[in-house]
Amino acid sequence: MIEKRLENIETKISYQEDQIDELNKTIYQQQQKLERLEAICASLARHIQSMTEPGHEGIPANEKPPHY
């Protein structure tokens, strides 16, 4: 009886360890994706900032186009 209970506990611990490993892998992959997305956002923010600087493509910053 005690041996069976001990075996059940060991089995549960083994499954929990496997589940924790899988969760750690998932979290690591999500962190990698998050870092890539942050780099993309930073790049887009720099691009948008450069577009609002005076002299960008001949359009002064914060000036309405002639059709307004």
Backbone bond lengths (Angstrom), bond angles and torsions (degrees), N, CA, C in turn:
res aa  C-N    CA-C-N  psi(-1)  N-CA   C-N-CA  omega(-1)  CA-C   N-CA-C  phi
1 M - - - 1.449 - - 1.525 110.91 -
2 I 1.322 116.89 -49.75 1.462 120.26 179.96 1.528 110.67 -66.50
3 E 1.325 115.94 -36.97 1.466 118.96 179.04 1.522 110.97 -64.54
4 K 1.310 116.92 -39.89 1.471 121.08 178.57 1.523 110.67 -64.23
5 R 1.317 117.28 -42.79 1.475 120.94 178.23 1.521 110.78 -64.03
6 L 1.338 116.09 -41.64 1.463 120.33 178.64 1.529 110.60 -63.49
7 E 1.316 116.31 -40.68 1.461 121.24 178.08 1.526 110.95 -63.29
8 N 1.330 116.60 -41.24 1.468 120.64 177.43 1.528 111.36 -63.13
9 I 1.301 116.44 -42.47 1.471 120.78 178.75 1.526 110.49 -63.58
10 E 1.315 117.41 -43.76 1.463 121.29 179.16 1.528 111.19 -63.60
11 T 1.312 115.89 -37.89 1.469 120.34 177.88 1.524 110.42 -64.84
12 K 1.321 116.30 -45.35 1.462 120.28 179.08 1.527 111.10 -62.13
13 I 1.315 117.08 -41.75 1.471 120.92 178.97 1.524 110.23 -62.88
14 S 1.314 116.24 -40.78 1.466 120.45 179.20 1.530 110.51 -62.00
15 Y 1.333 116.99 -45.61 1.461 120.42 177.73 1.529 111.35 -63.43
16 Q 1.304 116.95 -38.91 1.460 120.29 178.92 1.526 111.25 -64.94
17 E 1.315 117.08 -40.59 1.461 120.63 178.07 1.526 110.61 -62.71
18 D 1.334 116.31 -42.50 1.469 119.75 177.28 1.524 110.93 -62.70
19 Q 1.314 116.45 -42.05 1.464 120.63 179.77 1.527 110.99 -64.71
20 I 1.301 117.57 -40.92 1.468 121.68 178.15 1.528 110.33 -62.97
21 D 1.325 117.11 -41.49 1.463 120.26 177.22 1.529 111.22 -61.34
22 E 1.323 116.45 -43.35 1.464 120.33 178.57 1.531 111.18 -64.11
23 L 1.317 116.58 -41.64 1.469 120.05 178.38 1.526 111.17 -64.35
24 N 1.323 117.23 -39.50 1.462 120.57 177.42 1.522 111.22 -62.80
25 K 1.330 117.22 -40.81 1.467 120.87 177.72 1.527 110.40 -63.10
26 T 1.327 115.74 -42.53 1.460 120.21 179.94 1.525 110.86 -63.95
27 I 1.307 116.89 -44.18 1.470 120.64 179.14 1.525 110.41 -62.92
28 Y 1.324 117.13 -40.74 1.467 120.48 178.82 1.530 110.30 -62.38
29 Q 1.325 117.32 -44.63 1.461 120.68 179.29 1.529 110.94 -63.74
30 Q 1.318 117.13 -40.30 1.459 120.33 178.10 1.526 111.30 -64.92
31 Q 1.322 117.05 -37.60 1.463 120.83 178.07 1.521 110.50 -64.62
32 Q 1.335 116.47 -40.34 1.458 120.17 178.02 1.527 110.67 -62.94
33 K 1.325 117.29 -44.04 1.461 121.31 178.01 1.524 110.77 -63.01
34 L 1.322 116.43 -42.20 1.455 121.13 179.58 1.527 111.04 -61.02
35 E 1.315 116.65 -42.58 1.464 120.14 178.75 1.524 111.15 -64.65
36 R 1.343 117.38 -39.29 1.473 120.32 177.07 1.521 110.47 -64.54
37 L 1.329 116.95 -42.79 1.463 120.38 179.38 1.526 111.84 -65.02
38 E 1.327 117.27 -38.60 1.459 120.50 177.30 1.527 110.31 -63.62
39 A 1.324 117.27 -39.05 1.471 120.64 178.41 1.527 110.04 -65.68
40 I 1.325 117.29 -40.43 1.466 120.75 177.94 1.524 110.34 -64.21
41 C 1.322 117.16 -44.32 1.475 120.84 179.29 1.520 111.15 -61.61
42 A 1.328 116.52 -42.16 1.465 120.19 179.06 1.527 110.17 -63.73
43 S 1.322 116.62 -40.89 1.457 120.83 178.91 1.526 110.84 -63.98
44 L 1.334 116.63 -43.59 1.464 120.39 178.11 1.530 111.39 -64.10
45 A 1.322 116.65 -40.10 1.469 120.02 178.90 1.523 110.58 -62.79
46 R 1.350 116.64 -41.77 1.469 119.66 177.28 1.524 110.92 -64.09
47 H 1.324 116.89 -40.13 1.461 120.86 179.78 1.529 110.55 -64.16
48 I 1.325 116.79 -45.36 1.462 120.34 178.67 1.524 110.52 -63.55
49 Q 1.336 116.68 -41.11 1.466 120.28 178.50 1.525 110.75 -61.59
50 S 1.333 116.68 -41.22 1.463 119.15 -179.43 1.523 111.02 -67.68
51 M 1.336 117.36 -28.75 1.465 120.20 178.63 1.525 111.82 -72.65
52 T 1.323 118.03 -23.83 1.456 120.25 -178.89 1.527 112.33 -91.19
53 E 1.322 116.61 -3.20 1.465 119.61 179.06 1.531 109.51 -75.14
54 P 1.336 116.81 146.40 1.461 120.08 179.37 1.534 111.28 -58.37
55 G 1.329 114.50 142.01 1.450 120.03 175.95 1.519 114.40 85.88
56 H 1.289 118.40 2.08 1.468 120.59 179.11 1.520 108.87 -72.72
57 E 1.309 118.02 115.80 1.463 125.64 179.56 1.527 111.62 53.83
58 G 1.289 116.80 33.24 1.462 121.13 175.40 1.517 114.75 76.87
59 I 1.305 118.95 2.05 1.469 121.08 179.42 1.523 108.12 -106.18
60 P 1.323 118.19 116.26 1.457 119.67 177.55 1.536 111.59 -62.16
61 A 1.300 116.45 149.15 1.458 120.56 -178.70 1.513 111.26 -65.21
62 N 1.313 116.47 143.41 1.459 124.48 175.80 1.539 113.37 58.44
63 E 1.285 117.31 26.13 1.462 119.41 176.52 1.521 108.57 -110.59
64 K 1.326 116.24 133.60 1.456 120.61 -178.58 1.524 110.26 -69.04
65 P 1.302 116.99 143.24 1.460 119.98 175.29 1.531 110.06 -64.38
66 P 1.332 117.64 159.18 1.467 120.60 -174.83 1.538 114.64 -62.64
67 H 1.299 119.22 -21.57 1.467 119.49 -177.22 1.531 113.21 -79.72
68 Y 1.327 119.78 1.33 1.461 121.10 176.58 1.479 112.11 -91.12
